[in-house]
Amino acid sequence: MIRNKKVSPSLKRPSPFLTEKPTILIVCEGENTEPSYFRKFRLSSATIKAVGDGRNTVAVVKQAMELSSKRNYEQVWCVFDKDNFPARDFNSAITLATANNIKVGYSNQAFEYWLILHFTDHQGGRMSRRDYNQAINAQTRPLGVTYNGKADKHISEDLFDLLMAVDNTTRVRRIELAITRAKRNYKAVAHLSPAEQQSVTTVFRLAEEILKYT
């Protein structure tokens, strides 16, 4: 009678099962300000891939379509400004993105308006982007931080920390103040075409999504 040989238990630990975090793709028109801003978010349950190489509005959407066709992303966003782009191009980019299930955080006139709303309760209405740099620094310089929107246009760690910090007067996080203010300004002009909306930014929608993963 042949007995089965007893097999010794393996002492080797099983390999850990790693689950890849969902990734939010953010394709930006700007090469510096927007990507440097979004890359500084530290999320606990997702990652952000922010890219930007200076393409125009419609080209940004087409780049997002191309990138999202190569892999699956949790969400796909485009971030671009009205600037001096023709109204038709600006509105067409938003329409193209929506038709392809791509979300848009647009600003009219520029992304820096989103930053302004972190510090001051601008009530909407016309505000030239030529005044954005001064408006930001009027609020940040007393706090020891300067934004150089006419040179490198990067969001520094110090500025980002201010944007995320609690406001000394309201005792509310500045990013939450910006979301509330941006929502109100958008609702006031929502009946207009995006190219006619000043001063407006829908970056608040993207910010709300990002904060869900913090």
TORLO-107898 format. One record per residue: residue number from 0; residue in one letter; x, y, z of N, C-alpha, C in turn. Coordinates in pm, whole numbers, plus 50000, padded with zeros to 5 digits. Atoms other than C-alpha are relative to their C-alpha. Example, Ala and Ser with C-alpha at 12.3 -4.5 7.8 and 13.67 -1.06 7.14 Angstrom:
2
PT   nr  rest     nX     nY     nZ    caX    caY    caZ     cX     cY     cZ
PT    0     A  50089  49881  50000  51230  49550  50780  50090  50120  50000
PT    1     S  49918  49881  49994  51367  49894  50714  49923  50109  50073
This chain:
214
PT   nr  rest     nX     nY     nZ    caX    caY    caZ     cX     cY     cZ
PT    0     M  50085  49880  50000  50000  50000  50000  50087  50124  50000
PT    1     I  49919  49879  50012  50143  50335  49891  49926  50116  50066
PT    2     R  50059  49887  49931  50073  50624  50124  50037  50132  49931
PT    3     N  49971  49868  50056  50041  50980  49997  50098  50074  50088
PT    4     K  49899  49924  49927  50336  51191  50094  49939  50129  50053
PT    5     K  50053  49881  49937  50243  51467  50335  50072  50124  49947
PT    6     V  49941  49877  50055  50295  51812  50182  50009  50105  50109
PT    7     S  49980  49897  49897  50442  52073  50413  49931  50130  49958
PT    8     P  50065  49872  50034  50247  52400  50432  50100  50104  49952
PT    9     S  49912  49897  50055  50396  52684  50232  50009  50117  50096
PT   10     L  49977  49884  49913  50548  52963  50437  50007  50131  49921
PT   11     K  49993  49882  50086  50544  53200  50142  49870  50078  50008
PT   12     R  50118  49915  49990  50309  53494  50186  49939  50026  49862
PT   13     P  50061  49968  50131  50055  53553  49909  50028  50146  49963
PT   14     S  49974  49864  50047  50123  53857  49697  49879  50089  50028
PT   15     P  50112  49910  49971  49914  54157  49803  49926  50038  49872
PT   16     F  50081  49961  50115  49629  54247  49570  49987  50152  49999
PT   17     L  49999  49855  50007  49673  54608  49462  49891  50048  49905
PT   18     T  50105  49941  50082  49376  54804  49334  50044  50139  49957
PT   19     E  49958  49871  50052  49465  55094  49110  49894  50106  50030
PT   20     K  50093  49892  49970  49311  55422  49218  49941  50056  49871
PT   21     P  50057  49935  50118  49070  55585  48974  50075  50129  49969
PT   22     T  49926  49882  50044  49228  55865  48772  49906  50100  49934
PT   23     I  50074  49891  50061  49075  56199  48682  50093  50067  49899
PT   24     L  49922  49935  50104  49209  56329  48351  49951  50143  49983
PT   25     I  50033  49859  50018  49220  56709  48325  50092  50056  49891
PT   26     V  49925  49946  50112  49328  56850  47990  49979  50152  49998
PT   27     C  50007  49855  49982  49409  57219  48020  50049  50074  49876
PT   28     E  49953  49912  50107  49446  57496  47767  50136  50058  50037
PT   29     G  49876  49938  49955  49719  57662  47973  50110  49898  50025
PT   30     E  49886  50088  49977  50066  57516  48004  50049  50001  50143
PT   31     N  49939  49983  49868  50147  57641  48353  49899  50011  50113
PT   32     T  50084  49970  49885  49879  57787  48580  49908  49884  50036
PT   33     E  50099  50103  49970  49606  57524  48552  50063  49866  50037
PT   34     P  49940  50128  49961  49824  57209  48546  50069  50006  50136
PT   35     S  49929  49991  49872  50036  57334  48837  49903  50009  50117
PT   36     Y  50103  49994  49897  49718  57404  49033  49943  49862  50029
PT   37     F  50067  50128  49979  49548  57069  48980  50096  49891  50048
PT   38     R  49904  50102  49958  49866  56865  49031  50032  50007  50149
PT   39     K  49968  49984  49858  49896  56998  49386  49895  49939  50092
PT   40     F  50100  50067  49916  49578  56829  49508  50052  49863  50040
PT   41     R  49960  50131  49949  49657  56530  49728  49873  49924  50038
PT   42     L  50125  50073  49982  49371  56283  49704  50027  49865  50065
PT   43     S  49983  50126  49930  49322  55979  49924  49947  49881  49920
PT   44     S  50064  50112  50070  49110  55772  49686  49998  50017  49848
PT   45     A  49991  49982  50145  49199  55895  49336  50132  50070  49968
PT   46     T  49884  49925  50046  49481  56043  49131  49956  50096  49890
PT   47     I  50028  49901  50103  49487  56341  48900  50111  49999  49897
PT   48     K  49905  49983  50110  49654  56350  48561  49962  50129  49929
PT   49     A  50026  49870  50060  49670  56714  48452  50104  50029  49893
PT   50     V  49911  49971  50111  49816  56798  48113  49959  50133  49936
PT   51     G  50028  49874  50067  49844  57123  47921  50118  50042  49916
PT   52     D  49890  49960  50087  50047  57236  47624  49965  50118  49910
PT   53     G  50027  49876  50070  49894  57563  47510  49913  49989  49877
PT   54     R  50089  50013  50115  49634  57437  47263  49879  50091  50015
PT   55     N  50120  49916  49992  49326  57639  47175  49880  49917  50046
PT   56     T  50116  50062  49936  48976  57558  47297  49957  49869  49936
PT   57     V  50045  50121  50068  48860  57305  47035  50109  49894  50001
PT   58     A  49887  50095  50000  49206  57146  47018  50016  49934  50136
PT   59     V  49994  50059  49866  49198  57092  47395  49900  49885  50012
PT   60     V  50102  50104  49994  48876  56895  47364  50041  49879  49915
PT   61     K  49956  50111  50086  49015  56687  47075  50114  49923  50065
PT   62     Q  49892  50068  49930  49325  56612  47282  49943  49912  50111
PT   63     A  50065  50079  49895  49103  56495  47569  49934  49876  49941
PT   64     M  50062  50114  50067  48912  56272  47328  50105  49895  49963
PT   65     E  49895  50093  50039  49235  56120  47202  50058  49926  50120
PT   66     L  49941  50062  49881  49383  56058  47547  49903  49902  50066
PT   67     S  50099  50086  49933  49061  55912  47686  49967  49875  49919
PT   68     S  50024  50118  50083  49038  55670  47392  50105  49893  50023
PT   69     K  49889  50092  49982  49364  55507  47499  49995  49925  50132
PT   70     R  50017  50068  49872  49265  55415  47855  49875  50052  50069
PT   71     N  50121  49960  49927  48977  55434  48098  50035  50095  50114
PT   72     Y  49985  49904  49891  48952  55734  48329  49869  50008  50077
PT   73     E  50120  49984  49917  48713  55787  48617  49917  50117  49949
PT   74     Q  50064  49883  50057  48634  56132  48478  50098  50066  49902
PT   75     V  49918  49925  50096  48758  56339  48184  49949  50143  49996
PT   76     W  50035  49858  49996  48763  56718  48204  50087  50079  49904
PT   77     C  49924  49900  50072  48870  57005  47984  49989  50132  50076
PT   78     V  49997  49870  49932  48972  57338  48137  50058  50101  49902
PT   79     F  49951  49897  50092  48997  57640  47909  49927  50131  50023
PT   80     D  50049  49864  49978  48931  58013  47895  49942  50059  49873
PT   81     K  50051  49925  50114  48742  58251  47672  50113  50083  49939
PT   82     D  49892  49915  50049  49039  58491  47647  49954  50083  49879
PT   83     N  50036  49929  50124  49039  58640  47296  49947  49907  49892
PT   84     F  50049  50094  50100  48909  58329  47124  49863  50044  49949
PT   85     P  50132  49965  50053  48612  58387  46893  49889  49928  50076
PT   86     A  50112  50058  49925  48276  58324  47060  49959  49866  49941
PT   87     R  50040  50125  50064  48195  58052  46805  50091  49885  50040
PT   88     D  49905  50104  49962  48514  57858  46886  49981  49958  50145
PT   89     F  50017  50028  49858  48459  57886  47259  49875  49916  50025
PT   90     N  50125  50074  49982  48099  57770  47246  50004  49863  49933
PT   91     S  49990  50127  50072  48178  57499  46991  50081  49897  50080
PT   92     A  49918  50091  49920  48443  57353  47221  49917  49939  50113
PT   93     I  50086  50049  49893  48189  57323  47503  49900  49898  49945
PT   94     T  50095  50091  50063  47936  57161  47269  50066  49868  49962
PT   95     L  49927  50120  50041  48195  56915  47134  50032  49913  50121
PT   96     A  49967  50075  49878  48303  56816  47485  49877  49929  50054
PT   97     T  50124  50058  49946  47946  56758  47602  49953  49881  49916
PT   98     A  50043  50107  50090  47870  56545  47297  50085  49874  50016
PT   99     N  49909  50114  49983  48165  56321  47385  50019  49962  50147
PT  100     N  50000  50037  49858  48088  56285  47757  50124  50052  50072
PT  101     I  49887  49934  49935  48371  56520  47854  49946  50123  50073
PT  102     K  50047  49888  49919  48307  56769  48132  50092  50120  49982
PT  103     V  49925  49877  50028  48418  57131  48106  49998  50093  50120
PT  104     G  49987  49891  49904  48546  57382  48356  50054  50121  49924
PT  105     Y  49956  49885  50079  48553  57701  48152  49998  50127  50084
PT  106     S  49997  49870  49932  48630  58055  48260  49990  50111  49897
PT  107     N  50015  49883  50086  48524  58380  48102  50017  50124  50088
PT  108     Q  49906  50005  50111  48755  58557  48082  50113  49897  50020
PT  109     A  49884  50086  49983  49036  58348  48239  49996  49926  50133
PT  110     F  49996  50088  49884  49119  58082  48498  50027  50076  50128
PT  111     E  49965  49925  49879  49260  58340  48739  49877  50057  50071
PT  112     Y  50121  49954  49933  48905  58457  48804  49957  49901  50108
PT  113     W  50027  50103  49900  48856  58126  48987  50084  50023  50125
PT  114     L  49912  49974  49885  49153  58215  49209  49951  50122  50078
PT  115     I  50048  49878  49935  49013  58561  49281  49885  49969  50096
PT  116     L  50118  50031  49919  48691  58410  49418  50034  49930  50130
PT  117     H  49957  50058  49873  48890  58233  49689  50018  50108  50106
PT  118     F  49962  49894  49907  48975  58569  49842  49899  50113  50012
PT  119     T  50091  49887  49998  48708  58819  49750  49867  49962  49935
PT  120     D  50133  50034  50047  48335  58802  49689  49960  50089  49884
PT  121     H  50036  49924  50119  48325  58947  49341  49863  49956  49952
PT  122     Q  50140  50030  50027  47961  58967  49240  49971  49973  49852
PT  123     G  50022  50021  50142  48011  58892  48872  50004  50131  49925
PT  124     G  49990  49879  50081  47982  59142  48591  50138  50012  49939
PT  125     R  49877  49988  50077  48259  59262  48366  50120  50033  50090
PT  126     M  49871  49977  49933  48613  59239  48502  50107  49953  49903
PT  127     S  49901  50036  50101  48900  59246  48254  50108  49911  50059
PT  128     R  49894  50089  49954  49155  58969  48281  50132  50074  50019
PT  129     R  49880  49920  49977  49420  59243  48264  50010  50044  50146
PT  130     D  50001  49958  49860  49317  59325  48621  50010  49882  50097
PT  131     Y  50002  50117  49913  49326  58968  48753  50124  49991  50088
PT  132     N  49875  50014  49926  49692  58967  48855  50003  50094  50120
PT  133     Q  50001  49901  49893  49654  59283  49059  49896  49964  50107
PT  134     A  50105  50037  49906  49330  59162  49216  50043  49885  50091
PT  135     I  49952  50113  49919  49493  58838  49332  50102  50048  50100
PT  136     N  49892  49957  49912  49800  59007  49475  49955  50099  50107
PT  137     A  50054  49910  49897  49594  59268  49657  49956  49920  50122
PT  138     Q  50044  50086  49891  49467  58977  49865  50112  49914  50058
PT  139     T  49898  50094  49954  49776  58755  49885  50125  50066  50057
PT  140     R  49879  49934  49950  50057  59005  49942  49996  50026  50151
PT  141     P  50004  49985  49854  49936  59093  50294  50019  49870  50076
PT  142     L  49982  50132  49939  49953  58719  50362  50138  49943  49968
PT  143     G  49862  50039  50026  50313  58703  50238  50023  49919  49875
PT  144     V  49987  50079  50123  50252  58543  49897  49970  50087  49880
PT  145     T  50021  49924  50123  50281  58689  49547  49977  49904  49884
PT  146     Y  50026  50078  50122  50134  58550  49226  50048  50079  49880
PT  147     N  49946  49934  50118  50323  58633  48908  49929  49947  49876
PT  148     G  50080  50047  50112  50054  58587  48646  50046  50049  49866
PT  149     K  49951  49948  50126  50250  58774  48382  50135  49941  49962
PT  150     A  49870  50061  50030  50568  58567  48397  49987  49848  49997
PT  151     D  50001  50147  50004  50594  58200  48497  49860  49940  50014
PT  152     K  50140  50041  49988  50223  58172  48586  49982  49867  50071
PT  153     H  50015  50123  49922  50285  57877  48817  49931  50029  50133
PT  154     I  50058  49993  49867  50079  57818  49128  50102  49942  50098
PT  155     S  49899  50046  49905  50337  57798  49405  49934  49920  50113
PT  156     E  50051  50074  49885  50301  57572  49707  49938  50095  50103
PT  157     D  50050  49903  49903  50254  57880  49927  49863  50054  49958
PT  158     L  50128  49950  50047  49974  58015  49709  49893  49890  50009
PT  159     F  50097  50110  49993  49806  57675  49688  49953  49978  50144
PT  160     D  50037  50016  49859  49817  57646  50067  49900  50107  50043
PT  161     L  50095  49894  49968  49641  57983  50092  49862  49971  49941
PT  162     L  50127  50031  50065  49374  57871  49846  49923  49892  50075
PT  163     M  50063  50110  49927  49305  57562  50057  49972  50033  50147
PT  164     A  50008  49968  49857  49328  57734  50396  49864  50056  50039
PT  165     V  50122  49941  49946  49048  57858  50619  50014  50152  49998
PT  166     D  50002  49854  50003  48957  58223  50564  49989  50053  50143
PT  167     N  49995  49949  49863  49032  58429  50874  49871  50069  50043
PT  168     T  50121  49925  49967  48707  58627  50855  49877  49909  50009
PT  169     T  50120  50084  50005  48443  58371  50756  50015  49868  50074
PT  170     R  49970  50130  49939  48614  58068  50916  49954  49884  49912
PT  171     V  50036  50101  50099  48530  57875  50599  50120  49980  49909
PT  172     R  49890  50024  50093  48782  57708  50369  49982  50085  49875
PT  173     R  50010  49908  50114  48863  57943  50083  49949  49930  49874
PT  174     I  50048  50069  50119  48801  57679  49817  49849  49982  50006
PT  175     E  50145  50012  49985  48451  57629  49957  49931  50134  49976
PT  176     L  50054  49866  50030  48393  58006  49946  49998  50023  49849
PT  177     A  49992  49981  50145  48507  58008  49583  49891  49921  49928
PT  178     I  50105  50082  50061  48267  57726  49495  49865  50069  50014
PT  179     T  50128  49933  49974  47973  57908  49655  49985  50125  49914
PT  180     R  50005  49874  50076  48057  58239  49485  49990  49973  49850
PT  181     A  50003  50033  50143  48120  58082  49145  49864  49946  49959
PT  182     K  50134  50052  50028  47789  57894  49161  49899  50113  49987
PT  183     R  50094  49889  50002  47599  58211  49240  50015  50084  49874
PT  184     N  49977  49918  50119  47762  58409  48959  49957  49928  49873
PT  185     Y  50041  50077  50118  47700  58128  48711  49848  49999  49987
PT  186     K  50147  50005  50004  47332  58100  48802  49941  50133  49952
PT  187     A  50052  49868  50037  47290  58474  48748  50004  50023  49850
PT  188     V  49986  49978  50145  47393  58446  48381  49980  49872  49920
PT  189     A  50011  50131  50063  47306  58083  48301  49917  50001  49872
PT  190     H  50084  49995  50119  47056  58191  48036  50076  50053  49879
PT  191     L  49918  49948  50110  47337  58345  47827  50087  49889  49943
PT  192     S  49902  50095  50055  47567  58158  47591  50130  50016  50077
PT  193     P  49877  49992  49922  47901  58076  47759  50091  50115  49960
PT  194     A  49911  49893  50047  48087  58329  47542  49955  50137  50048
PT  195     E  50053  49871  49955  47864  58607  47677  50000  50013  50152
PT  196     Q  50006  50000  49855  47899  58516  48044  50127  50062  50061
PT  197     Q  49888  49936  49931  48125  58758  48236  49948  50056  50132
PT  198     S  49884  50087  49979  48265  58718  48495  49949  49867  50056
PT  199     V  50055  50132  49967  48198  58345  48522  50108  49894  49988
PT  200     T  49916  50119  50013  48385  58024  48587  49923  49879  50047
PT  201     T  50063  50125  49958  48253  57669  48602  50103  49901  50054
PT  202     V  49898  50085  49938  48575  57534  48751  49948  49949  50135
PT  203     F  50057  50047  49873  48367  57503  49070  49947  49857  49987
PT  204     R  50051  50136  50020  48214  57187  48920  50111  49897  50014
PT  205     L  49886  50089  49990  48554  57025  48885  50053  49997  50143
PT  206     A  49953  49994  49862  48658  57143  49232  49913  49914  50091
PT  207     E  50091  50082  49920  48350  56980  49382  50029  49852  49982
PT  208     E  49969  50140  50026  48437  56650  49214  50131  49959  50065
PT  209     I  49869  50031  49941  48800  56664  49327  49989  49984  50151
PT  210     L  50010  50005  49855  48704  56731  49687  49933  49873  50051
PT  211     K  50063  50126  49960  48498  56412  49693  50104  49891  50027
PT  212     Y  49897  50103  49988  48825  56216  49675  50108  50037  50102
PT  213     T  49898  49960  49903  49018  56404  49945  49982  49927  50132
